[in-house]
Amino acid sequence: MVFCSSVPYHITAVFIPKINNNPLTSGSIGVGISVEPRLKLCVGPEIAYNENKEAEEIPITAKNVFNRFNIDEKYILNMPLPIKIGYASSASSTIATELISFLYGKTSYMKALQDAHKIEVENSTGLGDVLAISCGIGIVLRKKEGAPGIGEVDCISFPKDVSIVTVEFGAMNTKDLLINYNKTIQTESQKVLDKILEDFSFETFSYEIKRFTDNVGKIKLLNKGDEVIKTPGLISYYMKKMMVVLLIESNKIEDALKYLRDKNLNLRILKPSSHGPEAWITWI
């Protein structure tokens, strides 16, 4: 038997930390986009892989899950998006390992998700990503902080005529992101969330996150940041850590990519996620 899990990623656009002395009821409210390609993890003694190829390293928060449950098997990890950029890669990998533990009968499904949230909060690697990914479809709105089953989250599908492109300018730890979080960002974030709570739609989301990004102004501090927001077909944009997320008219995507590539920028083309985390057993 081989135990597998598959988990989308999540890129927060706006968030407000909500921290107390209980990690299960702590977290953040906010809004973002759940994206693919998905992280996939398979574990089991029957796994076959190229011995000459070094196995991709599981992030430390995820590795601690396996250690806690005494799971020590061969694994294959496909982690297409990097850590410390803003994709919630730590949360995705922690959820994936918790779901493997669920398949092994070590924990229940809901407790697996709640433990993943607890680990992320305690390690300051994420506040609301596990809750967001537990919904995992298109645009994700976190209405109440807390772990899955405690917090409140909702999703709407992403428009089919809009493409997602990210431009990566560097890495940043979540701890550093939180250190730089200030009252101005919180006030502006609340304005965005109030509007989206009134009308949870792509139109409101795209308008409000662009307004927020322009008001906070950090995108212009990036090298070539001014040029990035002149991308052809650009509908909206926002920043997460040192990454810019571009929402582009799909019928203009080739012009947009040529424009960005001509500036030698580090790009990724993503898809909106169509479903949340999943776990299954393959019988070999």
N, C-alpha and C positions, 0 to 999 in steps of 0.2 A: 504493500500500500504506500501511496505517496499522498501527503497532505498539502494542499495548496490554498493560497489566499491571494486575492487581487484587490487593490485599493487605489482609488483616485488620489490626486493631489488637490491642494487648495491654496489659492492666492488671495489673502485678505486685502481689501481695498481700504476699509475704515474699521477701526475697533476702539473700544473703551474698556480698559482693564477693570475687572470687578474682583478684588482679592479679599479673602477673609482667612480665618485660621483653619478652614476645612477645604482641602483641595477638591473634593467632590462637588462642593457648591461654589467654589471659586471658578474664575475663568474670564471670559470677556463677552460682550455683545458686539455685534459688528456685521459686516456684509463683505462678500467676496465671490470668487468664481471657483467652482470645482472643475479641475481640468484633467486631461489625459495627454500623453500615454500613461498607463497605469503601472504602479509598482506591483510586481508579482513575486511571490515567495513560495517555493515548494520544498518540503522537508520529508525525509524518510530514508530508510536503509537501502531501498531499491533504486534510489536516484543514480543515474549514470551521467557523468560529466567528464569533460576532457581533463585528465590529470595534469596535463601540461599547462592548463589555463588556471590561473589563480582565481579562486572563488571571490566574488565581490564581497567586500566587508560589510557586515551588518552594523548599523549605527549602535552606539553604546547603550542607548535607552532600550532598543529592541533586544540587544544581546542579553541585557539583564533580565528580560522576561523569560528567555529560554533557561537561563541559569536558575531562576526562581522555581521553575517547574521541572528542573532536571531533564530537559530535553537536549540531547547531545547526538544529533544525527547529521548525516550529510544534507547539504541544502544547495539549492540554486536560487540566487537572488537576481532579479532583473530590476534595477533601480534607475530608470532612464533620466530622472531629474536629480540634480545634485543637492546636497545639504548646504545650509547657511546662505542660501540665495533668496529664499522667500516662498518656496513651493510647499512648505509644510512637510518636507521629506522625512523629518524625524517622526512626526505624528503618523504619517502613512506607514512607515516601517514598524512603528510600535503597534499600530492596529493590526498590521499583517501578522506579526509574531503572536500577538494575543489571540488572533483568530486561529492560528495553528494550534495554540494551547487548547482552545475550545474544541477543535477537531480531535485532539488527543484525549478529550474527556477530563481535562484538568480544571475547567472552569465553565461557567454558563456563558451564553452569547452576550447578554447584557452586561454581566460582570466583566467580561473581557474588554468591552468598549469603555466601561467606567474605569477599569484599571489602567487602560491606555491613557485616558484623560488625566488620571491621578499622577501617572509617571511624568507626563509632559509638563504639568503644572509644577510639580515638585522639583523638576530639573530645569525649570525656566526655559524649556525648549519650545513651548507653545502654551497658549492660554485657551483658545477657542477652536483650534484646528480639528481636534478629535470630534467635537460636537458638529462642526461644519461637515466634515467628511462622512460622518454617520448618516447625513442626509445625502450629500454627494452627487447632486444633479444640478448642472447649470449654475444659476445665480443663487447663492446661499445666504439667508438672513438669520443671524443668531439674535433672537429676541430676548432671551433670558440666559444668563450665565450658568455654567455647571456642566457636569458630565452628561452623556446621553442618558435619557430617562429621568434626568433632573432638570437640566437646562431645556430651553425651548428653541427649536430651529425649524425653518421652512425653506423650501426650494421652489424655483420656477425654471422651466426649460429655457435654454439659450437660443436666441434667434438663429435660424439656419443661414441667413444671409450676412452674418457677421463673423469675421475671422479673428483669432486671438494670436498675437505675436508678442513675445517678450524680448526685451533688450537688457542683457546683464552687464552691469558696470563694476561688479565686485561682490565680495562676500561680507556678511555681517552676522554676528551671533544675535539670537533673540534677546539675550540679556542686555546687549548694547542698544538694541532697538527700544527696549523698555526704559533704559536710563535716559535716552534722548526724548522720551515722550513727555510733553509739557501741557500746561493748561490751555494754551491756544489750540493745540491739536485736539484736545478733548472737547473743547467748546465747538469747534468746527465739525468734529465727528458727530456730536450729538445733533447738530442741525441736519446733517446728512441722514442720519438714522431716523429722525422724526419725519422727514419728508418721505423716505422709503416705507416707513411703517404706514403712512397714510395711503400710499399707492405703490405697492410692490410690483413693479413692472420694469422691463428693460429700459424703457424710455426714461423713467425717473432715476433709475440706477445710473445710467450712462451720463445723464446731465449732472447729477449731484456729485458723483465721484470726480468728474472733470472740474467742477466748480471748487470742490474741496482741494484738489491738487493745485489748482491755480492760486487759491487763497493762501495755502500753506507755503507754496513757492519753492520747495526744495528741488524740484526737477531742474530748475535753471542753474542749480549749483553743480550739476553733473557736466562732465566734459561732453560736448555735443548735445546736451539736453535740449537746447533751443532748436536744434535741427531735427531732433527726434519728433517733436510735437508739430512739425511741418510735414509729416509723412502723408503722401497722397491717400485719399480715401479715409482719413482718420475720423472716427466718430467720437471716440472718448479715450481717456488714458488715466492711469494712476501709477503711483509708486508703492513698492513694498521693499523695504530695506534699500539695497542699491540697484534694484531692478525696476524697469518701467514696463508696464503692461499696456499694450496698444490694442484697441478694438477698432477693426478696420472693415470697411465695406468689402464683402467677398469678391464683388466684381472689379475691385481695384487692387486686389491683393498682389498681383504680379508687379504692378507699377510700384506698390509700396515696398515690396521686398527688394526690387532693384535699387530703389532710392536708398534704402537702409544698408544694403550690401555695398553699395558704392562708397559708403562712409566707413567701411571696415568695422561694423559693429557686430557684437556677439549676439546672434539671434536664435530664437527657437519658435517654431510654429506649433501651436498646441490646438487641441480640440476641447470643447466643453464636455464634461463627463456626462454620460447618459444614465449611470446608475451608481449606487453606493458600494460599500465594501461587500465582497462575497468570499465564501470559503467552500471548498469541496474536497472530496476524497477520490483519488484515481486508483483503480484496481489494476495492477500490472500482472 
